[in-house]
């Protein structure tokens, strides 16, 4: 049942984002920022962790989950370091994921030799 919940919740998030892109004039970059900020706000309000416990990777992998990770990192760093944690917490919490994305995209570019669109 865990896989099923992850599948339908992740699919629903993606479908809602696609509808948002199709029915509004929002650009993809703005929608991505909206998702990350929404994930952070939902985490601040305490709604996102129960959602992750129910849906697993279906809720933690999309950009909403990235906002959740940033919030968790900032909260932990603020508790440990005070005001300075506001600036360092998000970076430490997401460093592994961002680094992996950069490294794997670079390796993919070496293998597949992408070309610029003209």
Z-matrix of the N, CA and C atoms (Angstrom, degrees):
N
C 1 1.440
C 2 1.538 1 111.63
N 3 1.346 2 116.91 1 -27.50
C 4 1.469 3 120.14 2 178.60
C 5 1.524 4 111.31 3 -60.90
N 6 1.332 5 116.38 4 -43.33
C 7 1.466 6 120.40 5 -179.70
C 8 1.523 7 110.80 6 -65.37
N 9 1.316 8 116.52 7 -40.55
C 10 1.457 9 120.96 8 179.94
C 11 1.529 10 110.79 9 -63.09
N 12 1.345 11 116.60 10 -45.83
C 13 1.467 12 119.89 11 179.28
C 14 1.522 13 111.66 12 -63.86
N 15 1.324 14 117.14 13 -40.93
C 16 1.464 15 120.34 14 177.62
C 17 1.521 16 110.30 15 -62.81
N 18 1.339 17 116.64 16 -40.57
C 19 1.465 18 120.82 17 -178.00
C 20 1.516 19 111.58 18 -65.61
N 21 1.339 20 117.37 19 -49.83
C 22 1.456 21 117.89 20 -174.44
C 23 1.526 22 112.16 21 -74.61
N 24 1.334 23 118.38 22 -33.00
C 25 1.468 24 119.69 23 178.33
C 26 1.528 25 110.13 24 -70.46
N 27 1.317 26 117.59 25 -45.94
C 28 1.467 27 120.47 26 177.44
C 29 1.515 28 111.58 27 -61.78
N 30 1.315 29 116.48 28 -40.75
C 31 1.467 30 120.74 29 177.27
C 32 1.516 31 112.02 30 -64.64
N 33 1.320 32 116.84 31 -39.73
C 34 1.462 33 120.80 32 178.56
C 35 1.524 34 111.28 33 -64.92
N 36 1.328 35 116.49 34 -41.97
C 37 1.470 36 120.14 35 177.49
C 38 1.524 37 109.60 36 -60.90
N 39 1.322 38 117.03 37 -46.51
C 40 1.461 39 120.74 38 -179.61
C 41 1.530 40 111.27 39 -64.30
N 42 1.325 41 117.44 40 -40.30
C 43 1.462 42 120.69 41 179.16
C 44 1.525 43 111.12 42 -65.10
N 45 1.332 44 117.58 43 -41.87
C 46 1.463 45 120.37 44 178.73
C 47 1.527 46 111.52 45 -64.72
N 48 1.320 47 116.31 46 -38.67
C 49 1.467 48 119.86 47 177.52
C 50 1.522 49 110.14 48 -66.57
N 51 1.331 50 117.57 49 -39.77
C 52 1.462 51 120.22 50 178.78
C 53 1.522 52 110.98 51 -64.35
N 54 1.327 53 117.06 52 -40.25
C 55 1.464 54 120.63 53 176.45
C 56 1.529 55 110.03 54 -63.01
N 57 1.326 56 116.80 55 -41.90
C 58 1.461 57 121.23 56 177.55
C 59 1.529 58 111.05 57 -59.94
N 60 1.311 59 116.58 58 -42.38
C 61 1.466 60 120.25 59 178.68
C 62 1.525 61 111.64 60 -67.09
N 63 1.327 62 116.88 61 -39.28
C 64 1.466 63 120.74 62 -176.47
C 65 1.524 64 113.05 63 -75.88
N 66 1.312 65 118.29 64 -35.84
C 67 1.462 66 121.83 65 -171.66
C 68 1.533 67 114.10 66 -96.44
N 69 1.320 68 117.81 67 -9.25
C 70 1.461 69 120.47 68 178.28
C 71 1.519 70 109.04 69 -121.11
N 72 1.306 71 115.31 70 173.64
C 73 1.467 72 120.24 71 177.68
C 74 1.526 73 111.74 72 -97.56
N 75 1.349 74 116.16 73 15.87
C 76 1.461 75 119.77 74 178.77
C 77 1.523 76 110.21 75 -69.17
N 78 1.294 77 115.98 76 137.06
C 79 1.463 78 121.23 77 176.89
C 80 1.525 79 109.37 78 -81.04
N 81 1.338 80 117.79 79 155.39
C 82 1.467 81 120.56 80 -177.57
C 83 1.525 82 114.12 81 -55.72
N 84 1.309 83 118.08 82 -37.82
C 85 1.460 84 120.23 83 179.53
C 86 1.518 85 112.03 84 -63.11
N 87 1.313 86 116.33 85 -39.34
C 88 1.462 87 119.79 86 178.97
C 89 1.521 88 111.73 87 -70.06
N 90 1.318 89 116.27 88 -35.23
C 91 1.465 90 119.61 89 177.06
C 92 1.526 91 109.87 90 -66.68
N 93 1.329 92 117.01 91 -38.89
C 94 1.459 93 120.14 92 178.30
C 95 1.528 94 110.90 93 -63.44
N 96 1.322 95 116.94 94 -42.80
C 97 1.458 96 120.35 95 177.91
C 98 1.528 97 110.05 96 -64.51
N 99 1.323 98 116.71 97 -39.81
C 100 1.461 99 121.25 98 177.56
C 101 1.531 100 111.11 99 -60.44
N 102 1.325 101 117.18 100 -40.45
C 103 1.462 102 121.09 101 179.21
C 104 1.527 103 111.85 102 -66.47
N 105 1.315 104 116.85 103 -45.31
C 106 1.468 105 120.00 104 -179.65
C 107 1.530 106 110.14 105 -63.84
N 108 1.321 107 116.72 106 -44.91
C 109 1.472 108 119.76 107 179.42
C 110 1.524 109 110.93 108 -65.59
N 111 1.324 110 117.41 109 -38.66
C 112 1.470 111 120.56 110 177.79
C 113 1.526 112 110.98 111 -62.88
N 114 1.322 113 116.82 112 -40.93
C 115 1.461 114 120.41 113 177.55
C 116 1.519 115 112.02 114 -62.48
N 117 1.338 116 116.26 115 -39.69
C 118 1.467 117 120.03 116 178.89
C 119 1.535 118 110.82 117 -68.21
N 120 1.321 119 116.81 118 -40.96
C 121 1.471 120 119.95 119 -179.63
C 122 1.525 121 110.46 120 -67.91
N 123 1.342 122 116.86 121 -42.93
C 124 1.460 123 119.74 122 178.02
C 125 1.525 124 111.23 123 -62.72
N 126 1.325 125 117.08 124 -34.74
C 127 1.464 126 120.80 125 176.76
C 128 1.515 127 110.74 126 -68.50
N 129 1.319 128 116.57 127 -41.76
C 130 1.465 129 121.24 128 177.87
C 131 1.527 130 110.81 129 -60.15
N 132 1.323 131 116.47 130 -40.19
C 133 1.463 132 120.77 131 -179.75
C 134 1.525 133 113.44 132 -77.08
N 135 1.352 134 116.28 133 -10.38
C 136 1.459 135 120.61 134 177.36
C 137 1.514 136 114.71 135 88.08
N 138 1.328 137 117.66 136 11.16
C 139 1.457 138 121.16 137 -178.25
C 140 1.527 139 113.50 138 -89.56
N 141 1.332 140 117.89 139 -23.11
C 142 1.466 141 119.05 140 -169.68
C 143 1.525 142 113.75 141 -80.93
N 144 1.322 143 118.55 142 -34.08
C 145 1.468 144 119.78 143 -179.09
C 146 1.530 145 112.38 144 -63.25
N 147 1.336 146 120.30 145 -45.17
C 148 1.473 147 118.82 146 174.83
C 149 1.529 148 112.31 147 -61.51
N 150 1.327 149 115.60 148 -33.04
C 151 1.473 150 120.69 149 177.44
C 152 1.531 151 110.40 150 -64.37
N 153 1.337 152 116.93 151 -41.38
C 154 1.467 153 121.03 152 178.01
C 155 1.527 154 110.74 153 -67.58
N 156 1.316 155 116.72 154 -39.28
C 157 1.468 156 119.74 155 178.47
C 158 1.522 157 111.27 156 -62.71
N 159 1.321 158 117.70 157 -32.31
C 160 1.460 159 121.34 158 178.38
C 161 1.526 160 111.69 159 -79.17
N 162 1.335 161 116.80 160 -47.35
C 163 1.466 162 120.45 161 -170.73
C 164 1.520 163 114.08 162 -100.18
N 165 1.310 164 119.86 163 -10.59
C 166 1.461 165 121.76 164 178.61
C 167 1.519 166 112.07 165 60.24
N 168 1.331 167 115.83 166 -128.57
C 169 1.459 168 121.46 167 -176.67
C 170 1.520 169 112.43 168 -65.80
N 171 1.329 170 117.95 169 -21.70
C 172 1.452 171 120.39 170 177.13
C 173 1.514 172 112.29 171 -63.97
N 174 1.321 173 117.03 172 -24.30
C 175 1.463 174 121.19 173 178.60
C 176 1.520 175 112.41 174 -106.48
N 177 1.326 176 118.39 175 -25.14
C 178 1.462 177 119.52 176 -175.44
C 179 1.520 178 113.45 177 -91.20
N 180 1.326 179 118.74 178 -20.40
C 181 1.459 180 120.63 179 -177.32
C 182 1.531 181 113.40 180 -83.71
N 183 1.345 182 120.37 181 -39.49
C 184 1.476 183 118.39 182 179.13
C 185 1.521 184 111.94 183 -63.29
N 186 1.322 185 116.15 184 173.90
C 187 1.459 186 120.82 185 -176.71
C 188 1.522 187 113.35 186 -61.58
N 189 1.311 188 117.94 187 -23.53
C 190 1.458 189 119.50 188 173.49
C 191 1.531 190 110.10 189 -59.52
N 192 1.320 191 116.58 190 -38.97
C 193 1.461 192 121.70 191 178.30
C 194 1.517 193 112.18 192 -66.15
N 195 1.338 194 117.03 193 -31.68
C 196 1.464 195 120.55 194 177.49
C 197 1.529 196 109.66 195 -65.45
N 198 1.318 197 116.65 196 -41.19
C 199 1.458 198 120.23 197 175.62
C 200 1.517 199 111.67 198 -62.21
N 201 1.340 200 116.01 199 -37.85
C 202 1.459 201 120.91 200 176.83
C 203 1.525 202 111.02 201 -62.55
N 204 1.309 203 117.19 202 -43.91
C 205 1.471 204 121.36 203 179.12
C 206 1.531 205 110.45 204 -63.22
N 207 1.328 206 116.82 205 -43.04
C 208 1.462 207 119.52 206 178.24
C 209 1.528 208 110.89 207 -60.51
N 210 1.326 209 117.03 208 -43.21
C 211 1.463 210 120.29 209 -179.71
C 212 1.529 211 110.66 210 -64.44
N 213 1.331 212 117.05 211 -45.03
C 214 1.462 213 119.68 212 -179.97
C 215 1.526 214 110.99 213 -59.89
N 216 1.325 215 116.44 214 -43.48
C 217 1.459 216 120.46 215 179.51
C 218 1.511 217 112.17 216 -63.85
N 219 1.331 218 116.74 217 -41.94
C 220 1.467 219 119.67 218 178.91
C 221 1.521 220 110.97 219 -66.87
N 222 1.314 221 116.88 220 -40.71
C 223 1.469 222 119.78 221 -179.40
C 224 1.530 223 110.73 222 -63.02
N 225 1.330 224 115.92 223 -44.31
C 226 1.465 225 120.27 224 179.73
C 227 1.534 226 110.83 225 -64.05
N 228 1.321 227 116.18 226 -44.91
C 229 1.460 228 119.95 227 -178.28
C 230 1.530 229 111.57 228 -67.77
N 231 1.326 230 117.48 229 -35.35
C 232 1.465 231 119.90 230 177.42
C 233 1.522 232 109.87 231 -66.55
N 234 1.327 233 117.28 232 -39.90
C 235 1.464 234 120.46 233 177.79
C 236 1.526 235 111.78 234 -63.33
N 237 1.342 236 116.31 235 -35.80
C 238 1.462 237 120.13 236 -177.41
C 239 1.529 238 113.03 237 -85.74
N 240 1.345 239 117.25 238 -41.75
C 241 1.461 240 121.35 239 -170.70
C 242 1.522 241 114.35 240 -114.80
N 243 1.284 242 118.17 241 1.36
C 244 1.460 243 120.36 242 -178.33
C 245 1.517 244 111.94 243 74.19
N 246 1.319 245 115.99 244 -143.94
C 247 1.465 246 122.44 245 -174.86
C 248 1.524 247 113.06 246 -58.15
N 249 1.322 248 117.47 247 -34.50
C 250 1.463 249 121.07 248 -179.40
C 251 1.528 250 111.70 249 -62.97
N 252 1.314 251 117.32 250 -28.92
C 253 1.454 252 121.39 251 178.55
C 254 1.513 253 113.48 252 -62.87
N 255 1.331 254 116.10 253 -22.12
C 256 1.461 255 120.64 254 176.98
C 257 1.526 256 110.99 255 -59.88
N 258 1.321 257 116.74 256 -32.73
C 259 1.460 258 121.82 257 -177.09
C 260 1.523 259 113.25 258 -93.98
N 261 1.328 260 118.16 259 -24.23
C 262 1.460 261 120.27 260 -174.84
C 263 1.522 262 114.00 261 -102.59
N 264 1.325 263 117.76 262 -24.57
C 265 1.462 264 121.20 263 -172.16
C 266 1.512 265 115.05 264 -61.84
N 267 1.324 266 117.30 265 -44.76
C 268 1.457 267 120.11 266 -178.88
C 269 1.519 268 112.65 267 -64.39
N 270 1.333 269 115.43 268 -37.54
C 271 1.465 270 119.26 269 -179.55
C 272 1.528 271 111.79 270 -66.91
N 273 1.321 272 116.35 271 -42.82
C 274 1.463 273 118.72 272 -178.81
C 275 1.518 274 111.32 273 -69.61
N 276 1.317 275 117.31 274 -35.59
C 277 1.462 276 120.04 275 -177.17
C 278 1.521 277 112.75 276 -69.73
N 279 1.320 278 117.37 277 -34.25
C 280 1.471 279 119.06 278 -174.62
C 281 1.522 280 113.19 279 -107.51
N 282 1.318 281 118.17 280 6.60
C 283 1.467 282 120.91 281 -174.64
C 284 1.526 283 112.61 282 -60.04
N 285 1.318 284 117.63 283 -41.53
C 286 1.469 285 120.30 284 -177.32
C 287 1.530 286 110.39 285 -65.78
N 288 1.322 287 117.27 286 -45.47
C 289 1.464 288 120.70 287 -178.97
C 290 1.510 289 112.99 288 -64.80
N 291 1.320 290 116.58 289 -43.74
C 292 1.460 291 120.44 290 179.76
C 293 1.529 292 110.31 291 -67.31
N 294 1.320 293 116.84 292 -41.77
C 295 1.468 294 120.25 293 178.56
C 296 1.525 295 110.94 294 -62.40
N 297 1.323 296 117.12 295 -43.74
C 298 1.465 297 120.49 296 179.04
C 299 1.523 298 110.54 297 -62.29
N 300 1.337 299 117.69 298 -41.93
C 301 1.460 300 120.50 299 179.09
C 302 1.523 301 111.19 300 -61.78
N 303 1.328 302 116.80 301 -42.68
C 304 1.464 303 119.81 302 179.57
C 305 1.528 304 111.83 303 -66.47
N 306 1.314 305 116.73 304 -44.52
C 307 1.472 306 120.61 305 -178.12
C 308 1.521 307 110.86 306 -65.18
N 309 1.344 308 117.21 307 -47.45
C 310 1.463 309 119.41 308 -178.09
C 311 1.525 310 111.84 309 -68.11
N 312 1.353 311 118.41 310 -33.97
C 313 1.464 312 118.17 311 176.70
C 314 1.524 313 111.37 312 -68.40
N 315 1.329 314 115.96 313 -36.48
C 316 1.454 315 118.35 314 177.39
C 317 1.527 316 110.63 315 -65.22
N 318 1.317 317 117.10 316 -44.16
C 319 1.469 318 120.18 317 177.80
C 320 1.530 319 111.18 318 -61.92
N 321 1.322 320 117.28 319 -40.38
C 322 1.461 321 120.09 320 177.66
C 323 1.526 322 110.97 321 -63.16
N 324 1.328 323 116.92 322 -37.46
C 325 1.469 324 119.25 323 178.88
C 326 1.521 325 111.47 324 -67.61
N 327 1.335 326 117.42 325 -32.03
C 328 1.467 327 119.80 326 176.69
C 329 1.521 328 111.45 327 -69.51
N 330 1.322 329 116.83 328 -35.65
C 331 1.463 330 121.08 329 -177.71
C 332 1.523 331 111.53 330 -77.35
N 333 1.329 332 117.89 331 -43.75
C 334 1.462 333 120.97 332 -170.93
C 335 1.518 334 114.78 333 -100.46
N 336 1.306 335 119.74 334 -5.51
C 337 1.475 336 124.05 335 176.65
C 338 1.529 337 112.23 336 47.88
N 339 1.311 338 118.95 337 70.30
C 340 1.469 339 120.35 338 -178.21
C 341 1.533 340 111.48 339 -68.02
N 342 1.309 341 115.48 340 151.73
C 343 1.459 342 121.82 341 179.00
C 344 1.527 343 108.58 342 -115.13
N 345 1.316 344 116.88 343 150.79
C 346 1.459 345 121.70 344 176.28
C 347 1.526 346 109.37 345 -76.37
N 348 1.330 347 116.67 346 143.04
C 349 1.462 348 120.51 347 175.74
C 350 1.509 349 108.81 348 -75.70
N 351 1.328 350 115.25 349 144.61
C 352 1.477 351 119.05 350 179.81
C 353 1.493 352 111.13 351 -112.32
